[in-house]
């Protein structure tokens, strides 16, 4: 758990986070109540950052063990993201036009 938390904190010090945060605030003026999905979430570390800032997060991954770990990380902070077991290459229509932000970090290199 300590390693996961350190990785989350590490994101906040990157130039990428600075740009992302600025763009989100310019577009939405807040993080609270944004509906966010992390596709291929792994342990959901970026989703955790969004959740802690007040976003409503959904985590999608094909790996049930990864989803379980991501859920446990969020629950450690009293958060309850929606966990979705599925294939990001075959997402059904119920997920279309539902989210303010969809994101995927570290997934592209697997393809």
VENDADA-V486027 format. One record per residue. N is the residue number from 1. RES is the residue in three letters. PHI is phi in whole degrees, 0 to 359 (999 if undefined). OMEGA is omega in degrees with one decimal (999 if undefined). Layout:
BEGIN
{{N	RES	PHI	OMEGA} {N	RES	PHI	OMEGA}}
END
This chain:
BEGIN
{{1	UNK	999	-179.0} {2	UNK	300	179.7} {3	UNK	296	178.6} {4	UNK	297	179.3} {5	UNK	295	177.8} {6	UNK	296	178.5} {7	UNK	294	177.4} {8	UNK	299	-179.8} {9	UNK	296	178.9} {10	UNK	298	178.4} {11	UNK	300	-174.8} {12	UNK	293	178.9} {13	UNK	262	-176.1} {14	UNK	266	174.1} {15	UNK	300	178.7} {16	UNK	301	178.6} {17	UNK	294	179.7} {18	UNK	301	179.1} {19	UNK	293	-179.0} {20	UNK	300	179.9} {21	UNK	301	-179.9} {22	UNK	299	-179.8} {23	UNK	295	178.9} {24	UNK	295	179.3} {25	UNK	294	176.0} {26	UNK	294	-176.7} {27	UNK	277	-172.5} {28	UNK	241	-178.8} {29	UNK	64	-180.0} {30	UNK	193	169.7} {31	UNK	255	-175.7} {32	UNK	299	176.2} {33	UNK	69	172.0} {34	UNK	289	175.5} {35	UNK	264	-172.4} {36	UNK	234	173.5} {37	UNK	236	173.7} {38	UNK	252	-177.3} {39	UNK	271	-173.7} {40	UNK	66	-165.5} {41	UNK	289	-174.0} {42	UNK	57	179.4} {43	UNK	273	173.8} {44	UNK	70	-176.0} {45	UNK	293	178.0} {46	UNK	290	176.4} {47	UNK	299	178.3} {48	UNK	299	178.2} {49	UNK	301	179.5} {50	UNK	297	178.9} {51	UNK	298	180.0} {52	UNK	295	177.1} {53	UNK	271	173.6} {54	UNK	104	178.8} {55	UNK	285	173.7} {56	UNK	268	-172.3} {57	UNK	254	171.5} {58	UNK	237	-179.5} {59	UNK	242	-179.6} {60	UNK	239	176.0} {61	UNK	205	177.8} {62	UNK	279	-175.3} {63	UNK	267	-177.3} {64	UNK	298	179.3} {65	UNK	294	177.1} {66	UNK	298	178.2} {67	UNK	300	178.9} {68	UNK	299	179.5} {69	UNK	296	179.0} {70	UNK	297	177.7} {71	UNK	298	179.4} {72	UNK	296	178.4} {73	UNK	299	179.3} {74	UNK	293	-178.8} {75	UNK	295	176.2} {76	UNK	305	179.3} {77	UNK	260	179.7} {78	UNK	77	-178.8} {79	UNK	257	-176.6} {80	UNK	225	-179.7} {81	UNK	288	172.1} {82	UNK	282	178.6} {83	UNK	257	-176.2} {84	UNK	238	175.2} {85	UNK	274	-179.0} {86	UNK	183	-177.3} {87	UNK	255	-177.2} {88	UNK	292	177.4} {89	UNK	272	-178.7} {90	UNK	216	-178.6} {91	UNK	275	-178.4} {92	UNK	282	-174.9} {93	UNK	295	-179.3} {94	UNK	291	-179.8} {95	UNK	260	-179.2} {96	UNK	279	177.6} {97	UNK	58	179.9} {98	UNK	255	-170.4} {99	UNK	251	172.0} {100	UNK	286	-177.1} {101	UNK	223	168.1} {102	UNK	242	-176.1} {103	UNK	218	177.4} {104	UNK	209	-179.2} {105	UNK	238	176.2} {106	UNK	77	-178.7} {107	UNK	268	-173.3} {108	UNK	302	-176.9} {109	UNK	293	178.1} {110	UNK	282	-177.8} {111	UNK	257	999}}
END
